[in-house]
Amino acid sequence: MANSVNLVSLIEQFGSEDRCRAYLEALRWPDEISCPRCQSDKISQIVKRNQFDCDACRYQFSVTAGTIFNDSHLPLWKWFLAVYLLCESKKGMSANQVKRTLGISYKTAWYLCHRIRAAMKEVNPEPLSSIVEMDETLVGGRVYRKGVQAGRDNKTAVIGIKQRGGELRFFKAEDVKSGTLAKYIKENISTDVEVVMTDDWQGYPKAMLEAGINGRKHKTIKHSEHVYVDGDVTTNGIKSAFSLLKRGIIGSWHKVSAKHLPAYLDEMTFRFNNRSNPYLFRDTLLKLLEAPVLEYKKLTAA
């Protein structure tokens, strides 16, 4: 059974529907098959239909029942390939590229990518501690009026928080005022943090105070004076992560709407946080089996 994979081994091991289905069964039920409805382990197999029958409640189900795969007409091997492509593309992959690679429609590719992104979203992550870097940036298109670029119009704020040597978090934010910054600090940084490093944006001192972070634990680097490293004080780690995000938006996705930006941020952070995980493909499939179903009408709702 594959854990760490490359494209060649993926095709060799999962080139048929039966192999993909068998792998999902092993992931979903590592010990014994149980009924998704009543959790009984008294199960009979319906071999010809790739289904199972619960002897307790008579519910007939397959390995995809109740999962994100269930309402899809796409072959499982194409799902596997799409998951691999999104996991291994450091800067992400556009729906158009997935469309061309898998030979499917753009609508199918777009929906497929968003369902995978939705599964990548981390739920209730642990607060960051030790040494934490925090920064903010603006992403989005430029607006021109009568040939003059109109500055920050049509841009969306993104807040980034990264534990040095640890996890990264990105958030779409309404603004970068102190109250907004304080909210994300409270939700993502432990009050026992060793130190929080930021640039000298004026909103941070008040935000730290509101979030319960002792002022002695807040160190700033004076970007306004073109200082980027002062001993061990720097935000270059989170700056580097922002650079990767912007290369993804410009070079891979080309444009990202404010509505769907959080999904792209979830994809980028999940891939970044698992960059050294040799079992990333397997772990992403596990998340797809566990994630809530994302309906197309919900995804496209205003």
C-alpha positions as CSV (number, residue, x, y, z in Angstrom):
1,M,0.0,0.0,0.0
2,A,1.4,3.3,-1.1
3,N,2.3,6.1,1.4
4,S,5.0,8.3,-0.2
5,V,4.3,8.4,-3.9
6,N,5.6,10.1,-7.1
7,L,3.7,10.4,-10.4
8,V,5.1,7.2,-11.8
9,S,4.3,5.1,-8.7
10,L,0.9,6.8,-8.5
11,I,0.0,5.6,-12.1
12,E,1.4,2.2,-11.5
13,Q,-0.5,1.6,-8.2
14,F,-3.7,3.4,-8.8
15,G,-4.3,3.1,-12.6
16,S,-7.6,1.4,-12.2
17,E,-10.9,2.0,-10.4
18,D,-10.7,-1.2,-8.4
19,R,-7.2,-0.3,-7.0
20,C,-8.3,3.1,-6.0
21,R,-11.4,1.8,-4.3
22,A,-9.4,-0.9,-2.5
23,Y,-7.0,1.8,-1.2
24,L,-9.9,4.0,0.0
25,E,-11.4,1.0,1.8
26,A,-8.1,0.4,3.6
27,L,-7.9,4.0,4.6
28,R,-11.5,4.4,5.8
29,W,-11.7,1.0,7.5
30,P,-8.1,0.0,8.6
31,D,-9.4,-2.6,11.1
32,E,-12.9,-3.7,9.9
33,I,-15.7,-2.4,7.8
34,S,-18.5,-0.7,9.7
35,C,-21.8,0.7,8.6
36,P,-21.8,4.5,8.2
37,R,-25.4,4.6,9.4
38,C,-25.5,2.4,12.5
39,Q,-21.8,1.6,13.0
40,S,-22.5,-2.1,13.1
41,D,-19.6,-4.4,12.0
42,K,-21.9,-7.1,10.8
43,I,-21.3,-6.5,7.1
44,S,-21.8,-8.6,3.9
45,Q,-20.1,-7.7,0.6
46,I,-21.9,-7.2,-2.7
47,V,-19.0,-7.9,-5.0
48,K,-20.7,-7.2,-8.3
49,R,-21.7,-3.7,-7.3
50,N,-18.7,-2.8,-5.2
51,Q,-21.0,-2.3,-2.2
52,F,-21.6,-3.6,1.2
53,D,-24.8,-4.6,3.0
54,C,-25.3,-4.0,6.7
55,D,-26.9,-7.1,8.3
56,A,-28.1,-4.9,11.2
57,C,-30.0,-2.0,9.5
58,R,-29.9,-3.3,5.9
59,Y,-28.2,-0.2,4.6
60,Q,-26.3,-0.7,1.4
61,F,-23.2,1.4,1.0
62,S,-19.9,1.8,-0.8
63,V,-16.6,3.2,0.4
64,T,-17.5,6.6,-1.0
65,A,-20.9,6.8,0.8
66,G,-21.2,9.9,2.9
67,T,-17.9,11.3,1.6
68,I,-16.8,14.0,-0.7
69,F,-16.5,11.4,-3.5
70,N,-20.1,10.2,-3.3
71,D,-21.9,12.5,-5.7
72,S,-19.1,12.6,-8.3
73,H,-19.2,11.0,-11.7
74,L,-15.5,11.4,-12.1
75,P,-13.5,8.2,-12.0
76,L,-11.6,7.7,-8.7
77,W,-8.2,7.5,-10.6
78,K,-8.8,11.0,-11.8
79,W,-9.6,12.1,-8.3
80,F,-6.3,10.5,-7.1
81,L,-4.4,12.3,-9.8
82,A,-6.0,15.6,-9.0
83,V,-5.1,15.2,-5.3
84,Y,-1.5,14.4,-6.2
85,L,-1.2,17.4,-8.5
86,L,-2.5,19.8,-5.9
87,C,-0.3,18.3,-3.2
88,E,2.8,18.4,-5.2
89,S,2.4,21.8,-7.0
90,K,4.3,24.1,-4.6
91,K,2.6,27.2,-6.0
92,G,-0.8,25.6,-6.6
93,M,-2.4,24.6,-9.9
94,S,-5.1,26.3,-11.8
95,A,-8.4,24.7,-12.7
96,N,-7.5,25.3,-16.4
97,Q,-4.3,23.2,-15.9
98,V,-6.2,20.5,-14.2
99,K,-8.8,20.6,-17.0
100,R,-6.1,20.0,-19.6
101,T,-4.2,17.4,-17.6
102,L,-7.2,15.3,-16.8
103,G,-9.1,15.9,-20.0
104,I,-12.3,17.1,-18.2
105,S,-14.4,20.3,-18.5
106,Y,-13.4,23.5,-16.8
107,K,-16.5,23.4,-14.6
108,T,-15.7,19.9,-13.4
109,A,-12.0,20.8,-12.8
110,W,-12.9,24.0,-10.9
111,Y,-15.4,22.2,-8.6
112,L,-12.9,19.3,-8.1
113,C,-10.2,21.7,-7.0
114,H,-12.5,23.5,-4.6
115,R,-13.6,20.2,-3.0
116,I,-10.0,19.2,-2.4
117,R,-9.2,22.6,-1.0
118,A,-12.2,22.4,1.4
119,A,-10.9,19.1,2.7
120,M,-7.5,20.6,3.3
121,K,-8.9,23.2,5.8
122,E,-7.5,22.6,9.2
123,V,-10.1,22.4,12.0
124,N,-9.4,23.7,15.5
125,P,-5.6,23.9,15.2
126,E,-3.5,24.3,18.3
127,P,-2.3,27.9,19.3
128,L,1.1,28.8,18.0
129,S,3.9,29.3,20.6
130,S,7.6,29.7,20.9
131,I,8.8,32.3,18.4
132,V,6.0,33.7,16.2
133,E,6.2,36.0,13.2
134,M,3.2,38.0,12.1
135,D,2.6,40.3,9.1
136,E,-0.1,41.6,6.8
137,T,-0.3,42.2,3.1
138,L,-2.8,43.1,0.4
139,V,-3.7,40.9,-2.5
140,G,-5.9,41.4,-5.5
141,G,-6.2,43.2,-8.8
142,R,-5.2,46.8,-9.6
143,V,-7.9,49.3,-10.5
144,Y,-7.2,52.0,-13.1
145,R,-9.2,55.2,-13.5
146,K,-8.5,57.3,-16.6
147,G,-5.1,55.7,-17.0
148,V,-4.1,56.2,-13.4
149,Q,-3.6,53.3,-11.0
150,A,-6.0,53.7,-8.1
151,G,-3.8,52.3,-5.3
152,R,-5.5,49.9,-2.8
153,D,-8.9,49.7,-4.5
154,N,-10.1,46.2,-5.2
155,K,-7.5,44.6,-2.8
156,T,-8.1,42.3,0.1
157,A,-6.1,42.1,3.3
158,V,-4.4,38.9,4.3
159,I,-3.0,38.3,7.7
160,G,-0.1,35.8,8.1
161,I,1.1,34.2,11.3
162,K,4.0,31.7,11.4
163,Q,5.7,29.9,14.2
164,R,9.4,29.8,13.5
165,G,10.2,26.3,12.5
166,G,6.5,25.4,12.8
167,E,3.1,26.0,11.3
168,L,1.9,28.8,9.0
169,R,-1.6,30.4,9.1
170,F,-3.2,32.7,6.5
171,F,-6.4,34.6,7.0
172,K,-8.6,36.8,4.8
173,A,-9.3,39.9,6.9
174,E,-11.6,42.9,6.6
175,D,-8.8,45.3,7.4
176,V,-5.5,45.4,9.4
177,K,-6.7,47.7,12.2
178,S,-5.6,46.9,15.7
179,G,-9.0,45.3,16.6
180,T,-8.8,42.9,13.7
181,L,-5.2,42.0,14.4
182,A,-6.1,41.4,18.0
183,K,-8.8,38.9,17.0
184,Y,-6.4,36.8,15.0
185,I,-3.7,37.0,17.7
186,K,-6.2,35.8,20.4
187,E,-7.4,32.9,18.2
188,N,-4.0,31.7,17.0
189,I,-1.2,32.7,19.4
190,S,-0.8,31.3,22.9
191,T,-0.4,33.8,25.7
192,D,2.6,31.7,26.8
193,V,4.3,32.6,23.5
194,E,8.0,33.3,23.9
195,V,8.0,36.3,21.6
196,V,5.9,37.7,18.7
197,M,7.8,39.6,16.0
198,T,6.2,42.1,13.7
199,D,7.1,45.1,11.6
200,D,6.5,48.6,13.0
201,W,2.9,48.9,11.7
202,Q,1.2,51.1,14.3
203,G,-1.7,48.7,14.9
204,Y,0.4,46.0,16.5
205,P,1.2,47.4,20.0
206,K,-2.5,48.0,20.8
207,A,-3.5,44.6,19.2
208,M,-1.0,42.8,21.4
209,L,-2.4,44.5,24.5
210,E,-6.0,43.7,23.5
211,A,-5.0,40.0,22.9
212,G,-3.3,39.7,26.3
213,I,0.3,39.4,25.0
214,N,2.7,41.1,27.4
215,G,4.4,44.0,25.8
216,R,7.8,42.6,26.7
217,K,7.0,39.6,24.4
218,H,6.5,41.9,21.4
219,K,9.5,42.8,19.3
220,T,9.4,44.9,16.2
221,I,11.6,45.3,13.2
222,K,11.6,48.8,11.6
223,H,10.7,48.1,8.0
224,S,9.8,51.8,7.7
225,E,13.5,52.5,8.1
226,H,14.5,49.7,5.7
227,V,15.7,47.5,8.5
228,Y,14.8,43.8,7.9
229,V,17.1,41.9,10.3
230,D,18.2,43.0,13.8
231,G,19.9,40.1,15.5
232,D,17.3,37.3,15.7
233,V,14.4,39.8,15.2
234,T,13.0,39.5,11.7
235,T,9.8,38.7,9.9
236,N,11.5,37.2,6.9
237,G,9.9,33.8,7.5
238,I,6.4,35.1,7.1
239,K,7.5,37.4,4.3
240,S,8.8,34.4,2.5
241,A,5.5,32.6,2.9
242,F,3.7,35.7,1.5
243,S,6.0,35.7,-1.4
244,L,5.1,32.1,-2.2
245,L,1.4,32.9,-1.9
246,K,1.7,35.9,-4.3
247,R,3.6,33.7,-6.8
248,G,0.8,31.2,-6.6
249,I,-1.8,33.9,-7.3
250,I,0.1,35.6,-10.1
251,G,1.8,32.6,-11.7
252,S,-0.6,29.7,-11.1
253,W,-4.2,30.8,-10.4
254,H,-3.7,34.2,-12.2
255,K,-6.6,35.8,-10.4
256,V,-8.5,34.9,-7.2
257,S,-11.8,36.4,-6.1
258,A,-12.2,37.8,-2.6
259,K,-15.1,35.3,-2.1
260,H,-12.9,32.2,-2.7
261,L,-9.7,33.6,-1.4
262,P,-10.0,31.8,2.0
263,A,-10.1,28.4,0.1
264,Y,-6.8,29.2,-1.7
265,L,-5.3,30.3,1.6
266,D,-6.3,27.0,3.2
267,E,-4.7,25.1,0.3
268,M,-1.5,27.1,0.5
269,T,-1.1,26.7,4.3
270,F,-1.9,23.0,4.3
271,R,0.7,22.3,1.6
272,F,3.2,24.5,3.4
273,N,2.7,22.9,6.8
274,N,3.0,19.4,5.2
275,R,6.0,20.2,3.0
276,S,8.1,17.6,4.8
277,N,5.4,15.0,5.2
278,P,6.3,11.9,3.1
279,Y,2.7,10.7,3.5
280,L,1.0,13.9,2.2
281,F,-0.9,12.1,-0.5
282,R,-2.3,9.5,1.8
283,D,-3.1,12.1,4.5
284,T,-5.0,14.3,2.0
285,L,-7.1,11.3,0.9
286,L,-7.9,10.7,4.5
287,K,-9.1,14.2,4.9
288,L,-11.2,13.8,1.8
289,L,-12.9,10.8,3.3
290,E,-13.6,12.7,6.5
291,A,-14.5,16.2,5.1
292,P,-18.1,17.4,4.9
293,V,-19.6,17.3,1.4
294,L,-19.3,20.6,-0.4
295,E,-22.3,21.1,-2.8
296,Y,-21.8,23.0,-6.0
297,K,-24.8,25.3,-5.3
298,K,-23.3,26.3,-2.0
299,L,-19.9,26.9,-3.6
300,T,-21.4,29.2,-6.2
301,A,-24.0,30.9,-4.0
302,A,-23.7,34.7,-3.8
